[in-house]
Amino acid sequence: MPAGGSSLFSGFRVLGLYSNHVPHALRYHLKHREFYVVTAVGRSFHTFNVNRLGIVAVSNSLPDDITCLAADRMLVFAATGRLISAFARNKEVVMHYNGHEQEVRLLLPLGDQLISADSGGDVIVWDVQSGEVYLRLHFDPATFDVSAMMHPSTYLNKVLLGSSQGALQLWNIKTSKLLFTFAGWSAGVTVLQQSPAVDVVGVGTATGRIIIHNIRLDETLMSFTQDWGPITSLSFRTDGPPTVASGSPQGHIAFWDLERRQLVTQHRHAHRTSIAGATFLQGEPILVTNGADNAIKVWIFDQEGGGARLLRIRQGHSAPPTTIHHHGNDGKNILSAGQDGTLQSFSTVHERFNKNLGHVSCWTLNAAKKKKGLTYEELRLPAITAFSSSVTRQSDWDGIVACHRDRLATTTWNYQRCTMGAHHLQPPGSRRGAIATAVNITSCGNFAVIGSSCGRVDVYNLQSGLHRGCYGDDEKAHNGVVRGIATDTLNQLTLTTGSDWLLKFWRFKSKKLEEEMKLNAAPASMKLHRESGMLALALDDFTLVVVDIETRRVVRKFAGHHSNINDMTFSPDGRWLVTVAMDCTIRTWDLPSGSLVDCFLVATAPVSVSLSPTGDFLATAHVDSLGLYLWTNKSLCGPVGLRPLPADYQPAVETLPGVTVEETEQEVNSEEEEEDVYQSAEQLGAELVTLSLLPESRWKSLLHLDEIKKRNKPVAPPAAPAAAPFFLPTVPGLTPRFATQTEHETQSKVLNWGVLSQRSDFICTLESALTTGSFDQPLRLLKDCGPAALSVELNSLAPEGGGARELLLVFIQMIDSMLASGRDFDLAHAYLALFLKLHLRSLSQDATAMEALNHLSSRLEKGWAELQASFDQSLCLLSYTKSALL
């Protein structure tokens, strides 16, 4: 049976993605007077402001992962494979540059040109506006493999190219000439950077050397050597102190003093992986760095001795997360443990509420282990495999307990202080080789129950960290690995399950076994919904069973997954059970009906899932993905028809949040949307009143034109223009026109009355409207007139203004038709008020005009009576809603 995607969940956004191995690009916005940093994240890039490191834009997705970035004042350039794309407004693709035969790895904007280099030896100069190839150079990768590019300051149309063989070449891209070749330093060039001094550049090599070289004199001024491998980035400080920063593959940053020619300071482990990019802000003591550890960091130099401190950071997991859980009852924070060994909290509201609880190290576990000679890696504990959290007593003591890979000791964490806790929980007399496998914190937040691979289940007090007993007669609860632990709401029962195919019910206080249940297969994991007493177990045969802990019977069995079930979660009301498995499916089971109601596929297998306590978001973590993906619950926004899915249901693939469809599909969809654009009617209903949507200045000041003219009257009379050297005769009329000599001699001195009685377009269309019965054209002309021009048009309707008595009657009919149609309600009243102010004296002497005005008055009273009734009804209903006790 074909499928149409998920009917219950919709992709919303992704959390915790900030950077990868691609060096960042820095931009300065002249209008905002602010720096922005652009980082690549998969197939798109993110733009952050440096002042707050808040995300301001996310670009549209490209067909492949971004390999390099560059930016100028207006555009951001991103290369994916052989294709280069230019983005405007940090989001939309406005130009494609297609001409490379190999993967593009270097980009350099230079004025109106863009220079790109690929791995095949081609260097192409593009015209940014037209996208045409301005110049193409080819280098043999065996002799000159381009590895770095730079534009020397004040060198017009010049580009300095560095090679992995060590040589440098200076080219003129306008004349396509090689100007000079630098022999190099017998090491591959990895970085080229312009220094604040003209003619001086910084060169980073693959051997760790930093050379400060004068390219005008071909003279090396100084050199430094770092012991951490190749130079991955270089940046010169421009706010005063002569300092250069260098990055390394180990994540260290070194700062060198160019005057004293020595190392000033260093920051070890500034990033957990290689430093992808490091850039000083122009004229500021601030350094921006990014790395493949999914982190962006801003450093400020305000320490004594020229040292820097961390000012701002945006950091996610540097390795894929393995376990996620919502923390708290508001559903706004998600705790995530990753393969990088860190425990982090991500906020679904704003990134500034994210927390990094840090990485566990042996230094914090036992002071006796503070031995000299231990490396940073040796001091870190393995990754977290399982954890449990509670907010009940987190303000008093630690509220998080975590198990680590291949370790029996469990660690405690404090969420409010964002640090590792004070206790190291390990059972007394433990067996060698045993590891902690499952953990659960009681609902009261006082105790932690921990299971191990040797079958032990121990209880600890979280306030003191003391051991409070274990389950089983011989200190062994199961004859195998403990796979899951749960406690009920009132701390009456403890539920444990293990690889011995048994589910056991224990008294929490006495630790006595009450009952055990034999399962059909070994359980892989267990999840308890405390409010409803439903216990879900995922078995190794890819099936699910749901046990009622009150009756201690299996109430539901579900089968449908085709691979190992990784994780599961209950909805807040206990009605749904959401499961994820290695078959790349996310399934939702309805417990009352005992059927599958929703199922969809994702591109990569989900490893963990958590549904918020409020039920608004479903969070998932996936294989080889650093982010947490949020899915919105459609049932909270509107009615969702959930029906049992048949056994032959074939789920459809849902795109992960944060990844958009291809550009071709977007163009097709946009064209289809343009064809189906809804056109609103001019009048939705005959009983309604529609306004004109003109600005108030066009009609609100019509009755105050005299006051406005008096206020705007010039203080001094206008100065007379300079006398012309001679005068040319003109023909009388509204349009000035010079008269020929013949016309001047034969023209009569008596003016014709028709010359002065010129009628405007409005009067002509008003007269024709009397025969056609449609006043749309004269009304359209009045809408185009300003207040002063409108006053002139209405004055010209009277006989003394060049009009006629019939025109006054026609104008009254036009106002009557506007009121009858209900359109332009505000203009009708404004025009009528000005018309009566100008012509009421003359109209009062005309019986026909007074009859038309009386008819118009009755229509006005009727219209206002209907509006008043609607207003009174609405005000009455609003008053009742405010005061009534509903």
TIZA-828185 format. One record per residue (C-alpha): residue in three letters; x, y, z. Coordinates in steps of 0.25 Angstrom, whole numbers, padded with zeros to 4 digits, always signed. Example, Ala and Ser with C-alpha at 12.3 -4.5 7.8 and 13.67 -1.06 7.14 Angstrom:
% TIZA-828185
ALA+0049-0018+0031 SER+0055-0004+0029 
//
This chain:
% TIZA-828185
MET+0000+0000+0000 PRO+0006+0013-0004 ALA+0009+0024+0007 GLY+0008+0039+0007 GLY+0018+0042+0019 SER+0015+0044+0033 SER+0001+0049+0037 LEU+0005+0052+0051 PHE+0019+0059+0051 SER+0025+0070+0042 GLY+0039+0074+0042 PHE+0042+0087+0049 ARG+0057+0090+0051 VAL+0070+0084+0055 LEU+0078+0088+0068 GLY+0093+0088+0071 LEU+0099+0090+0057 TYR+0109+0101+0056 SER+0121+0098+0048 ASN+0129+0087+0041 HIS+0143+0086+0035 VAL+0141+0097+0025 PRO+0148+0110+0029 HIS+0138+0121+0032 ALA+0137+0134+0024 LEU+0136+0148+0031 ARG+0127+0160+0026 TYR+0125+0174+0031 HIS+0112+0181+0029 LEU+0114+0196+0026 LYS+0100+0199+0030 HIS+0099+0191+0042 ARG+0113+0194+0046 GLU+0114+0179+0050 PHE+0123+0167+0047 TYR+0117+0154+0043 VAL+0123+0140+0042 VAL+0118+0130+0032 THR+0120+0115+0035 ALA+0117+0103+0026 VAL+0108+0092+0032 GLY+0106+0081+0022 ARG+0099+0086+0010 SER+0096+0100+0015 PHE+0103+0111+0023 HIS+0099+0119+0035 THR+0101+0133+0037 PHE+0104+0138+0052 ASN+0106+0152+0057 VAL+0119+0153+0064 ASN+0114+0162+0075 ARG+0104+0152+0081 LEU+0107+0139+0073 GLY+0092+0139+0069 ILE+0088+0133+0057 VAL+0083+0143+0047 ALA+0081+0134+0034 VAL+0081+0120+0029 SER+0084+0118+0014 ASN+0076+0110+0004 SER+0082+0096+0002 LEU+0091+0092-0009 PRO+0092+0079-0016 ASP+0104+0074-0009 ASP+0112+0077+0004 ILE+0120+0091+0004 THR+0135+0089+0002 CYS+0139+0104+0003 LEU+0133+0118+0006 ALA+0137+0132+0003 ALA+0130+0145+0004 ASP+0131+0159+0000 ARG+0122+0172+0003 MET+0110+0167-0005 LEU+0110+0152-0007 VAL+0114+0139-0001 PHE+0121+0129-0010 ALA+0120+0114-0007 ALA+0126+0102-0015 THR+0120+0089-0015 GLY+0128+0079-0023 ARG+0130+0085-0037 LEU+0119+0096-0035 ILE+0121+0110-0029 SER+0108+0117-0025 ALA+0107+0132-0021 PHE+0097+0135-0010 ALA+0090+0148-0008 ARG+0084+0153+0006 ASN+0091+0141+0012 LYS+0080+0131+0007 GLU+0076+0132-0008 VAL+0085+0126-0019 VAL+0086+0137-0030 MET+0097+0132-0039 HIS+0104+0119-0042 TYR+0118+0117-0047 ASN+0120+0104-0055 GLY+0133+0101-0062 HIS+0142+0093-0053 GLU+0145+0079-0056 GLN+0150+0075-0042 GLU+0146+0078-0028 VAL+0147+0093-0025 ARG+0155+0095-0012 LEU+0159+0110-0012 LEU+0151+0123-0014 LEU+0156+0137-0014 PRO+0147+0149-0017 LEU+0154+0161-0023 GLY+0146+0173-0027 ASP+0137+0169-0038 GLN+0144+0156-0040 LEU+0144+0143-0033 ILE+0156+0134-0034 SER+0154+0119-0032 ALA+0164+0107-0032 ASP+0161+0092-0032 SER+0169+0080-0029 GLY+0172+0077-0044 GLY+0181+0090-0046 ASP+0171+0099-0052 VAL+0170+0114-0047 ILE+0158+0121-0053 VAL+0155+0136-0051 TRP+0140+0139-0052 ASP+0132+0151-0055 VAL+0123+0152-0043 GLN+0112+0159-0049 SER+0111+0152-0063 GLY+0116+0138-0058 GLU+0126+0137-0070 VAL+0140+0132-0070 TYR+0150+0144-0070 LEU+0162+0136-0070 ARG+0166+0122-0069 LEU+0180+0117-0064 HIS+0185+0102-0063 PHE+0196+0097-0054 ASP+0202+0083-0054 PRO+0198+0077-0040 ALA+0211+0069-0041 THR+0220+0082-0041 PHE+0211+0093-0036 ASP+0199+0088-0028 VAL+0191+0101-0024 SER+0188+0100-0009 ALA+0187+0115-0004 MET+0182+0128-0011 MET+0184+0142-0006 HIS+0182+0156-0012 PRO+0194+0165-0007 SER+0189+0178-0002 THR+0191+0190-0012 TYR+0195+0181-0023 LEU+0185+0184-0034 ASN+0180+0171-0041 LYS+0191+0163-0034 VAL+0189+0149-0028 LEU+0199+0141-0020 LEU+0198+0126-0022 GLY+0204+0116-0012 SER+0207+0101-0016 SER+0208+0088-0008 GLN+0222+0087-0014 GLY+0226+0100-0007 ALA+0228+0110-0018 LEU+0220+0123-0019 GLN+0216+0130-0032 LEU+0211+0145-0033 TRP+0201+0146-0045 ASN+0194+0158-0052 ILE+0180+0153-0055 LYS+0177+0165-0064 THR+0189+0162-0074 SER+0190+0147-0071 LYS+0205+0148-0068 LEU+0214+0142-0058 LEU+0221+0153-0051 PHE+0230+0146-0041 THR+0233+0132-0035 PHE+0237+0130-0021 ALA+0246+0118-0018 GLY+0239+0115-0005 TRP+0244+0108+0007 SER+0245+0093+0004 ALA+0231+0091+0010 GLY+0217+0091+0005 VAL+0209+0104+0006 THR+0196+0103+0014 VAL+0192+0117+0017 LEU+0195+0131+0011 GLN+0191+0143+0019 GLN+0193+0158+0017 SER+0199+0165+0029 PRO+0196+0180+0033 ALA+0209+0184+0026 VAL+0209+0186+0011 ASP+0218+0176+0003 VAL+0218+0167+0015 VAL+0211+0154+0016 GLY+0210+0142+0025 VAL+0213+0128+0020 GLY+0209+0115+0027 THR+0215+0102+0023 ALA+0212+0088+0025 THR+0224+0086+0034 GLY+0219+0096+0044 ARG+0228+0108+0040 ILE+0222+0122+0040 ILE+0230+0131+0030 ILE+0228+0146+0030 HIS+0232+0150+0016 ASN+0234+0162+0008 ILE+0229+0159-0006 ARG+0234+0172-0012 LEU+0249+0170-0008 ASP+0247+0154-0007 GLU+0253+0155+0007 THR+0249+0147+0019 LEU+0248+0156+0031 MET+0246+0145+0042 SER+0240+0131+0044 PHE+0234+0123+0055 THR+0232+0108+0057 GLN+0221+0102+0064 ASP+0222+0087+0069 TRP+0208+0083+0066 GLY+0209+0080+0052 PRO+0204+0088+0039 ILE+0199+0102+0040 THR+0184+0101+0038 SER+0181+0116+0039 LEU+0188+0130+0040 SER+0183+0143+0045 PHE+0189+0157+0048 ARG+0184+0166+0059 THR+0181+0180+0054 ASP+0177+0188+0066 GLY+0191+0191+0070 PRO+0200+0180+0076 PRO+0208+0173+0066 THR+0203+0159+0068 VAL+0200+0147+0059 ALA+0191+0135+0062 SER+0194+0121+0056 GLY+0185+0109+0057 SER+0188+0094+0058 PRO+0182+0081+0054 GLN+0182+0077+0069 GLY+0173+0089+0073 HIS+0183+0098+0079 ILE+0185+0113+0076 ALA+0199+0120+0077 PHE+0201+0135+0078 TRP+0214+0141+0073 ASP+0220+0154+0076 LEU+0226+0160+0063 GLU+0234+0171+0070 ARG+0241+0162+0080 ARG+0240+0150+0071 GLN+0236+0140+0081 LEU+0223+0132+0086 VAL+0214+0141+0094 THR+0204+0131+0099 GLN+0197+0119+0094 HIS+0183+0113+0096 ARG+0183+0097+0097 HIS+0171+0090+0093 ALA+0164+0103+0088 HIS+0156+0093+0079 ARG+0155+0078+0081 THR+0159+0076+0066 SER+0167+0084+0056 ILE+0166+0099+0055 ALA+0158+0101+0042 GLY+0159+0116+0042 ALA+0164+0128+0051 THR+0162+0142+0048 PHE+0164+0155+0055 LEU+0153+0166+0054 GLN+0158+0178+0047 GLY+0163+0188+0057 GLU+0158+0180+0069 PRO+0165+0171+0079 ILE+0155+0160+0076 LEU+0158+0146+0069 VAL+0148+0137+0063 THR+0151+0123+0062 ASN+0143+0110+0057 GLY+0147+0096+0055 ALA+0141+0082+0051 ASP+0137+0080+0066 ASN+0124+0087+0063 ALA+0128+0100+0070 ILE+0129+0115+0068 LYS+0138+0123+0078 VAL+0140+0137+0080 TRP+0153+0141+0088 ILE+0156+0155+0094 PHE+0170+0160+0097 ASP+0169+0167+0110 GLN+0178+0159+0119 GLU+0191+0163+0125 GLY+0203+0159+0116 GLY+0195+0159+0103 GLY+0187+0147+0107 ALA+0173+0144+0102 ARG+0160+0138+0109 LEU+0148+0132+0103 LEU+0137+0143+0101 ARG+0126+0135+0094 ILE+0123+0121+0089 ARG+0113+0113+0081 GLN+0116+0099+0082 GLY+0109+0085+0079 HIS+0114+0071+0079 SER+0127+0068+0072 ALA+0123+0054+0071 PRO+0108+0048+0068 PRO+0099+0048+0080 THR+0095+0034+0085 THR+0084+0037+0096 ILE+0075+0049+0098 HIS+0064+0052+0108 HIS+0055+0064+0111 HIS+0059+0071+0124 GLY+0048+0077+0132 ASN+0033+0078+0131 ASP+0032+0090+0121 GLY+0039+0082+0110 LYS+0048+0094+0106 ASN+0061+0087+0109 ILE+0067+0074+0103 LEU+0079+0067+0110 SER+0088+0060+0100 ALA+0100+0051+0102 GLY+0109+0049+0091 GLN+0121+0040+0086 ASP+0130+0051+0089 GLY+0128+0049+0104 THR+0120+0062+0107 LEU+0107+0064+0113 GLN+0100+0076+0107 SER+0086+0083+0108 PHE+0079+0089+0096 SER+0068+0099+0097 THR+0056+0099+0088 VAL+0053+0113+0090 HIS+0067+0120+0087 GLU+0081+0117+0086 ARG+0086+0126+0097 PHE+0079+0116+0107 ASN+0088+0105+0103 LYS+0097+0099+0113 ASN+0109+0090+0112 LEU+0111+0082+0125 GLY+0125+0078+0121 HIS+0133+0066+0119 VAL+0136+0056+0130 SER+0151+0055+0134 CYS+0158+0047+0145 TRP+0163+0060+0151 THR+0149+0063+0156 LEU+0147+0048+0161 ASN+0159+0046+0170 ALA+0169+0056+0175 ALA+0179+0045+0176 LYS+0179+0043+0161 LYS+0185+0057+0159 LYS+0198+0052+0154 LYS+0208+0059+0145 GLY+0211+0054+0131 LEU+0196+0050+0128 THR+0191+0055+0115 TYR+0178+0062+0112 GLU+0172+0049+0106 GLU+0176+0040+0117 LEU+0169+0049+0127 ARG+0156+0048+0120 LEU+0145+0037+0123 PRO+0139+0029+0112 ALA+0125+0034+0106 ILE+0112+0033+0113 THR+0104+0021+0109 ALA+0091+0024+0118 PHE+0087+0034+0128 SER+0075+0038+0136 SER+0071+0052+0141 SER+0061+0058+0151 VAL+0057+0073+0154 THR+0050+0070+0167 ARG+0063+0073+0176 GLN+0072+0078+0166 SER+0074+0091+0173 ASP+0078+0084+0186 TRP+0088+0073+0180 ASP+0092+0066+0167 GLY+0080+0062+0158 ILE+0087+0055+0147 VAL+0093+0041+0148 ALA+0101+0035+0136 CYS+0107+0022+0132 HIS+0120+0021+0124 ARG+0125+0012+0113 ASP+0133+0000+0119 ARG+0133+0006+0133 LEU+0126+0002+0146 ALA+0126+0015+0153 THR+0115+0025+0150 THR+0116+0040+0150 THR+0106+0050+0156 TRP+0104+0064+0149 ASN+0098+0077+0154 TYR+0089+0083+0143 GLN+0088+0097+0150 ARG+0103+0099+0152 CYS+0106+0092+0138 THR+0117+0084+0145 MET+0120+0070+0148 GLY+0115+0066+0162 ALA+0122+0063+0175 HIS+0119+0047+0175 HIS+0125+0035+0169 LEU+0116+0024+0170 GLN+0122+0010+0170 PRO+0117-0002+0178 PRO+0125-0008+0189 GLY+0133-0021+0186 SER+0130-0020+0171 ARG+0134-0031+0161 ARG+0145-0028+0151 GLY+0141-0026+0137 ALA+0127-0022+0141 ILE+0121-0009+0135 ALA+0109+0000+0138 THR+0098-0003+0128 ALA+0085+0004+0133 VAL+0081+0015+0142 ASN+0068+0022+0148 ILE+0066+0033+0157 THR+0053+0032+0166 SER+0042+0042+0165 CYS+0045+0048+0178 GLY+0059+0051+0173 ASN+0066+0045+0186 PHE+0071+0031+0180 ALA+0078+0026+0168 VAL+0076+0011+0164 ILE+0088+0006+0156 GLY+0089-0008+0149 SER+0102-0014+0144 SER+0106-0025+0134 CYS+0109-0035+0145 GLY+0094-0035+0149 ARG+0095-0025+0161 VAL+0085-0015+0164 ASP+0089-0004+0174 VAL+0082+0007+0181 TYR+0090+0020+0185 ASN+0086+0033+0192 LEU+0088+0045+0183 GLN+0090+0055+0194 SER+0101+0047+0201 GLY+0106+0038+0190 LEU+0105+0026+0200 HIS+0101+0012+0196 ARG+0088+0008+0201 GLY+0087-0006+0198 CYS+0085-0016+0186 TYR+0074-0025+0181 GLY+0075-0040+0181 ASP+0078-0050+0192 ASP+0092-0052+0187 GLU+0094-0038+0183 LYS+0090-0042+0169 ALA+0077-0038+0163 HIS+0079-0045+0149 ASN+0087-0056+0144 GLY+0092-0047+0133 VAL+0093-0033+0128 VAL+0083-0023+0134 ARG+0076-0016+0122 GLY+0066-0007+0128 ILE+0062-0001+0142 ALA+0050+0007+0146 THR+0043+0012+0158 ASP+0028+0016+0160 THR+0023+0029+0164 LEU+0021+0026+0179 ASN+0034+0018+0181 GLN+0027+0005+0184 LEU+0032-0003+0173 THR+0045-0005+0165 LEU+0045-0012+0152 THR+0057-0018+0146 THR+0059-0027+0133 GLY+0072-0034+0128 SER+0077-0043+0118 ASP+0072-0055+0125 TRP+0058-0052+0119 LEU+0052-0048+0132 LEU+0044-0036+0137 LYS+0045-0035+0152 PHE+0036-0027+0161 TRP+0043-0023+0174 ARG+0039-0015+0187 PHE+0047-0002+0187 LYS+0048-0001+0202 SER+0050-0016+0206 LYS+0057-0020+0193 LYS+0049-0033+0193 LEU+0045-0040+0180 GLU+0030-0040+0179 GLU+0028-0046+0165 GLU+0035-0049+0152 MET+0030-0050+0138 LYS+0036-0059+0127 LEU+0038-0051+0113 ASN+0038-0057+0099 ALA+0052-0052+0096 ALA+0063-0044+0103 PRO+0059-0030+0105 ALA+0068-0019+0099 SER+0062-0007+0107 MET+0051-0003+0116 LYS+0042+0010+0117 LEU+0032+0013+0128 HIS+0021+0023+0128 ARG+0019+0026+0142 GLU+0006+0033+0142 SER-0002+0022+0135 GLY+0007+0010+0140 MET+0010+0005+0126 LEU+0023-0002+0124 ALA+0028-0004+0110 LEU+0039-0014+0106 ALA+0047-0015+0093 LEU+0051-0029+0091 ASP+0063-0035+0083 ASP+0053-0041+0073 PHE+0049-0027+0068 THR+0036-0027+0076 LEU+0030-0019+0086 VAL+0022-0023+0099 VAL+0014-0014+0108 VAL+0012-0018+0122 ASP+0002-0012+0132 ILE+0010-0011+0146 GLU-0003-0012+0154 THR-0008-0025+0148 ARG+0006-0029+0144 ARG+0000-0035+0131 VAL+0004-0033+0117 VAL-0007-0024+0111 ARG-0001-0021+0097 LYS+0008-0027+0087 PHE+0014-0020+0075 ALA+0021-0025+0063 GLY+0026-0018+0051 HIS+0041-0013+0052 HIS+0051-0021+0044 SER+0063-0018+0052 ASN+0068-0014+0066 ILE+0059-0005+0073 ASN+0068+0006+0078 ASP+0059+0015+0087 MET+0045+0018+0090 THR+0036+0029+0097 PHE+0022+0031+0102 SER+0013+0042+0099 PRO+0010+0051+0112 ASP-0004+0044+0113 GLY+0001+0030+0111 ARG-0007+0028+0099 TRP+0004+0027+0088 LEU+0017+0019+0088 VAL+0027+0025+0079 THR+0039+0015+0075 VAL+0051+0017+0066 ALA+0059+0005+0060 MET+0071+0002+0051 ASP+0062+0000+0040 CYS+0061+0015+0039 THR+0046+0016+0043 ILE+0039+0024+0053 ARG+0026+0017+0057 THR+0015+0022+0066 TRP+0006+0011+0073 ASP-0007+0014+0079 LEU-0009+0007+0092 PRO-0024+0007+0094 SER-0026+0002+0080 GLY-0014-0007+0080 SER-0010-0003+0065 LEU+0000+0005+0057 VAL-0005+0019+0054 ASP+0007+0026+0048 CYS+0020+0022+0041 PHE+0030+0029+0033 LEU+0045+0027+0028 VAL+0057+0035+0030 ALA+0070+0036+0022 THR+0079+0031+0034 ALA+0075+0022+0045 PRO+0070+0029+0058 VAL+0078+0024+0071 SER+0069+0032+0081 VAL+0056+0038+0082 SER+0049+0047+0093 LEU+0035+0053+0093 SER+0034+0066+0101 PRO+0025+0066+0114 THR+0016+0076+0107 GLY+0015+0067+0094 ASP+0018+0079+0085 PHE+0032+0074+0079 LEU+0038+0060+0076 ALA+0053+0060+0077 THR+0062+0050+0070 ALA+0077+0047+0069 HIS+0082+0040+0057 VAL+0094+0032+0052 ASP+0106+0040+0048 SER+0098+0053+0050 LEU+0103+0064+0060 GLY+0089+0070+0062 LEU+0076+0068+0069 TYR+0064+0068+0060 LEU+0051+0074+0064 TRP+0038+0069+0059 THR+0025+0077+0062 ASN+0012+0069+0067 LYS+0001+0072+0057 SER-0010+0068+0066 LEU-0007+0080+0075 CYS-0010+0090+0063 GLY-0022+0083+0058 PRO-0030+0070+0056 VAL-0022+0059+0051 GLY-0029+0046+0046 LEU-0021+0034+0051 ARG-0026+0021+0046 PRO-0019+0007+0048 LEU-0009+0005+0037 PRO-0010-0008+0029 ALA+0000-0019+0030 ASP+0006-0016+0016 TYR+0008-0002+0019 GLN+0020+0004+0012 PRO+0025+0017+0019 ALA+0030+0029+0011 VAL+0043+0036+0014 GLU+0042+0049+0021 THR+0053+0059+0019 LEU+0060+0062+0032 PRO+0057+0076+0038 GLY+0067+0087+0033 VAL+0069+0081+0019 THR+0060+0087+0008 VAL+0056+0081-0005 GLU+0065+0083-0018 GLU+0064+0096-0025 THR+0058+0090-0037 GLU+0046+0085-0029 GLN+0045+0099-0022 GLU+0044+0106-0036 VAL+0033+0097-0040 ASN+0026+0099-0027 SER+0027+0114-0028 GLU+0021+0114-0042 GLU+0010+0105-0038 GLU+0007+0115-0027 GLU+0007+0127-0036 GLU-0004+0120-0044 ASP-0013+0118-0032 VAL-0011+0132-0026 TYR-0024+0136-0019 GLN-0030+0149-0024 SER-0038+0156-0014 ALA-0051+0162-0018 GLU-0053+0177-0018 GLN-0066+0175-0009 LEU-0067+0163+0000 GLY-0082+0165+0002 ALA-0093+0175-0001 GLU-0096+0177+0014 LEU-0081+0180+0017 VAL-0074+0194+0017 THR-0061+0194+0010 LEU-0050+0205+0012 SER-0042+0211+0001 LEU-0028+0207+0007 LEU-0023+0221+0003 PRO-0014+0228+0013 GLU-0021+0237+0022 SER-0014+0249+0017 ARG-0021+0248+0004 TRP-0035+0251+0010 LYS-0034+0254+0025 SER-0029+0269+0022 LEU-0039+0272+0012 LEU-0047+0281+0022 HIS-0035+0288+0027 LEU-0029+0293+0014 ASP-0030+0307+0017 GLU-0023+0306+0030 ILE-0012+0298+0023 LYS-0010+0309+0012 LYS-0010+0320+0023 ARG+0001+0312+0031 ASN+0009+0309+0019 LYS+0008+0323+0013 PRO+0022+0329+0010 VAL+0028+0340+0019 ALA+0034+0348+0008 PRO+0029+0350-0006 PRO+0035+0341-0017 ALA+0047+0348-0024 ALA+0045+0353-0038 PRO+0053+0345-0048 ALA+0064+0352-0056 ALA+0060+0360-0068 ALA+0061+0352-0081 PRO+0070+0359-0091 PHE+0059+0359-0101 PHE+0044+0354-0102 LEU+0038+0344-0111 PRO+0023+0345-0114 THR+0014+0333-0109 VAL+0000+0328-0113 PRO-0010+0329-0101 GLY-0015+0316-0096 LEU-0012+0306-0084 THR+0000+0300-0091 PRO+0011+0310-0094 ARG+0015+0311-0109 PHE+0023+0321-0116 ALA+0016+0328-0127 THR+0022+0330-0141 GLN+0024+0343-0148 THR+0011+0341-0157 GLU+0002+0337-0145 HIS+0007+0349-0137 GLU+0003+0358-0148 THR-0011+0352-0151 GLN-0015+0349-0137 SER-0027+0357-0131 LYS-0026+0365-0119 VAL-0039+0360-0114 LEU-0039+0347-0106 ASN-0048+0336-0109 TRP-0057+0331-0097 GLY-0054+0316-0101 VAL-0039+0318-0098 LEU-0041+0321-0083 SER-0052+0311-0081 GLN-0043+0299-0082 ARG-0050+0287-0075 SER-0042+0276-0068 ASP-0042+0261-0070 PHE-0050+0259-0058 ILE-0062+0268-0062 CYS-0062+0261-0076 THR-0062+0247-0070 LEU-0073+0252-0060 GLU-0082+0257-0072 SER-0080+0244-0079 ALA-0083+0236-0066 LEU-0097+0242-0066 THR-0100+0235-0079 THR-0093+0221-0076 GLY-0097+0221-0061 SER-0083+0216-0057 PHE-0075+0226-0048 ASP-0063+0217-0047 GLN-0054+0226-0057 PRO-0057+0239-0050 LEU-0055+0233-0036 ARG-0041+0227-0041 LEU-0037+0241-0045 LEU-0041+0247-0032 LYS-0033+0236-0024 ASP-0020+0240-0032 CYS-0022+0255-0028 GLY-0016+0261-0016 PRO-0024+0269-0006 ALA-0021+0283-0013 ALA-0024+0277-0027 LEU-0037+0271-0022 SER-0041+0284-0016 VAL-0039+0291-0030 GLU-0047+0280-0037 LEU-0059+0282-0028 ASN-0058+0297-0029 SER-0059+0296-0044 LEU-0072+0288-0043 ALA-0080+0301-0040 PRO-0084+0311-0052 GLU-0075+0322-0046 GLY-0063+0312-0047 GLY-0066+0309-0062 GLY-0075+0297-0059 ALA-0091+0296-0059 ARG-0102+0293-0050 GLU-0104+0279-0056 LEU-0090+0275-0052 LEU-0093+0278-0037 LEU-0105+0268-0038 VAL-0096+0258-0045 PHE-0086+0259-0034 ILE-0097+0256-0024 GLN-0101+0244-0031 MET-0087+0239-0031 ILE-0086+0240-0016 ASP-0100+0233-0015 SER-0095+0221-0024 MET-0082+0220-0015 LEU-0091+0219-0002 ALA-0100+0209-0009 SER-0089+0200-0013 GLY-0082+0201+0001 ARG-0068+0203-0005 ASP-0059+0214-0002 PHE-0067+0218+0010 ASP-0057+0228+0016 LEU-0055+0235+0002 ALA-0070+0237+0000 HIS-0071+0244+0013 ALA-0059+0252+0011 TYR-0063+0257-0003 LEU-0077+0260+0002 ALA-0072+0268+0013 LEU-0063+0277+0004 PHE-0074+0278-0007 LEU-0084+0283+0003 LYS-0074+0293+0009 LEU-0072+0299-0005 HIS-0086+0298-0011 LEU-0096+0298+0000 ARG-0100+0312-0002 SER-0103+0311-0017 LEU-0110+0297-0015 SER-0119+0302-0004 GLN-0126+0311-0015 ASP-0128+0299-0025 ALA-0140+0290-0022 THR-0135+0279-0030 ALA-0122+0279-0023 MET-0129+0279-0009 GLU-0137+0267-0013 ALA-0125+0259-0017 LEU-0118+0263-0004 ASN-0130+0259+0004 HIS-0129+0245-0003 LEU-0115+0245+0000 SER-0117+0248+0015 SER-0127+0237+0017 ARG-0117+0227+0011 LEU-0106+0232+0020 GLU-0115+0231+0032 LYS-0119+0217+0028 GLY-0104+0213+0026 TRP-0100+0218+0040 ALA-0111+0212+0047 GLU-0107+0198+0042 LEU-0092+0201+0046 GLN-0097+0206+0059 ALA-0105+0193+0062 SER-0093+0184+0058 PHE-0084+0193+0067 ASP-0093+0191+0079 GLN-0095+0176+0077 SER-0079+0175+0077 LEU-0077+0184+0089 CYS-0088+0176+0097 LEU-0082+0163+0094 LEU-0068+0168+0097 SER-0073+0174+0110 TYR-0080+0161+0114 THR-0068+0153+0111 LYS-0060+0161+0120 SER-0069+0161+0132 ALA-0076+0148+0131 LEU-0071+0136+0139 LEU-0069+0126+0128 
//
